[in-house]
Amino acid sequence: MCSASLDAAIKTGNMLADQNAQLAAENAGLKVFGDKLYSMYKGLETSGGGFHDEQSIPYQQAALDAAMSAFEEIETPATDAFLAEVRAQGVEMFADDLLCPDLDSTIREFAEQLRKGVQS
């Protein structure tokens, strides 16, 4: 293997390791949210009143509102980029097997738009 090929392979390996670390961090953040949501749920059970009496409804609504606010704050840029790349590769695979050359450039432009959509 020549030096340039080895350097390229190392660079690719490092890039994939970084991407993996970003995905793992996002996954850990999602797990923390799940744990937080479960704690909120358990808090409703122990706040008195149970799930079916009218006094507990405002507490349940407040907990639901807090959970939805927390959920909306979650950002997953590495996951979004990874999924966009997978989708784009799928579109390109479709273009590779398509027997209609007139559509090839349009399909490949769409694949590129999928990739760029994450960046905007």
C-alpha positions as CSV (number, residue, x, y, z in Angstrom):
1,M,0.0,0.0,0.0
2,C,1.5,3.4,-0.9
3,S,1.9,6.2,1.6
4,A,-0.9,8.3,0.0
5,S,-3.4,5.4,0.2
6,L,-2.4,4.7,3.8
7,D,-2.8,8.4,4.7
8,A,-6.2,8.4,3.1
9,A,-7.3,5.3,4.9
10,I,-6.1,6.8,8.3
11,K,-7.9,10.0,7.5
12,T,-11.1,8.1,6.7
13,G,-10.8,6.0,9.9
14,N,-10.4,9.1,12.0
15,M,-13.4,10.7,10.4
16,L,-15.5,7.6,11.0
17,A,-14.3,7.5,14.6
18,D,-15.3,11.1,15.1
19,Q,-18.7,10.5,13.5
20,N,-19.2,7.4,15.8
21,A,-18.3,9.5,18.9
22,Q,-20.8,12.2,17.8
23,L,-23.6,9.6,17.3
24,A,-22.8,8.0,20.6
25,A,-23.0,11.4,22.4
26,E,-26.4,12.1,20.8
27,N,-27.6,8.6,21.7
28,A,-26.5,9.2,25.3
29,G,-28.4,12.5,25.4
30,L,-31.6,10.7,24.1
31,K,-31.2,8.1,26.8
32,V,-30.9,10.9,29.5
33,F,-34.2,12.4,28.1
34,G,-35.9,9.0,28.4
35,D,-34.7,8.7,32.0
36,K,-35.9,12.2,32.7
37,L,-39.3,11.4,31.2
38,Y,-39.6,8.2,33.2
39,S,-38.8,10.2,36.4
40,M,-41.5,12.7,35.6
41,Y,-44.0,9.8,35.0
42,K,-43.1,8.2,38.3
43,G,-43.4,11.7,40.0
44,L,-47.0,11.9,38.9
45,E,-47.7,8.5,40.5
46,T,-46.4,9.7,43.8
47,S,-47.8,13.2,43.8
48,G,-51.0,12.0,45.2
49,G,-54.4,11.7,43.6
50,G,-53.5,9.0,41.1
51,F,-54.1,9.1,37.4
52,H,-57.9,9.2,37.3
53,D,-59.0,12.0,39.7
54,E,-59.7,15.5,38.5
55,Q,-57.1,17.1,40.8
56,S,-54.3,15.3,39.1
57,I,-55.1,16.6,35.6
58,P,-53.3,20.0,36.0
59,Y,-50.2,18.2,37.3
60,Q,-50.3,15.7,34.4
61,Q,-50.7,18.6,31.9
62,A,-47.8,20.5,33.4
63,A,-45.6,17.4,33.3
64,L,-46.6,16.7,29.7
65,D,-45.9,20.4,28.7
66,A,-42.4,20.1,30.4
67,A,-41.7,16.9,28.7
68,M,-42.7,18.3,25.3
69,S,-40.5,21.4,25.8
70,A,-37.5,19.2,26.8
71,F,-38.1,17.0,23.7
72,E,-38.2,20.0,21.4
73,E,-34.8,21.1,22.7
74,I,-33.1,17.9,21.6
75,E,-30.9,18.4,18.6
76,T,-29.2,15.5,16.8
77,P,-27.1,17.0,14.0
78,A,-24.7,14.0,13.7
79,T,-27.7,11.6,13.5
80,D,-29.4,13.9,11.0
81,A,-26.3,14.0,8.8
82,F,-25.8,10.2,9.0
83,L,-29.4,9.6,8.0
84,A,-29.2,12.1,5.1
85,E,-26.1,10.3,3.8
86,V,-27.8,6.9,4.0
87,R,-30.8,8.3,2.2
88,A,-28.7,9.9,-0.5
89,Q,-26.7,6.7,-1.0
90,G,-30.0,4.9,-1.5
91,V,-31.1,7.3,-4.1
92,E,-27.7,6.9,-5.9
93,M,-28.1,3.1,-5.8
94,F,-31.5,3.6,-7.4
95,A,-29.9,5.8,-10.1
96,D,-27.1,3.2,-10.7
97,D,-29.8,0.5,-11.5
98,L,-32.2,2.7,-13.4
99,L,-32.3,2.1,-17.1
100,C,-33.4,5.6,-18.0
101,P,-30.3,7.9,-18.6
102,D,-32.6,10.9,-19.0
103,L,-33.4,10.8,-15.3
104,D,-29.9,10.1,-14.0
105,S,-28.8,13.7,-13.4
106,T,-32.1,14.6,-11.8
107,I,-31.9,11.7,-9.4
108,R,-28.3,12.5,-8.5
109,E,-29.2,16.2,-7.9
110,F,-31.9,15.0,-5.5
111,A,-29.3,12.8,-3.7
112,E,-27.1,15.9,-3.3
113,Q,-30.1,17.9,-2.0
114,L,-30.7,15.3,0.6
115,R,-27.1,15.7,1.8
116,K,-27.2,19.5,1.7
117,G,-30.6,19.6,3.5
118,V,-28.9,18.7,6.7
119,Q,-26.5,21.7,6.4
120,S,-29.1,24.3,6.0
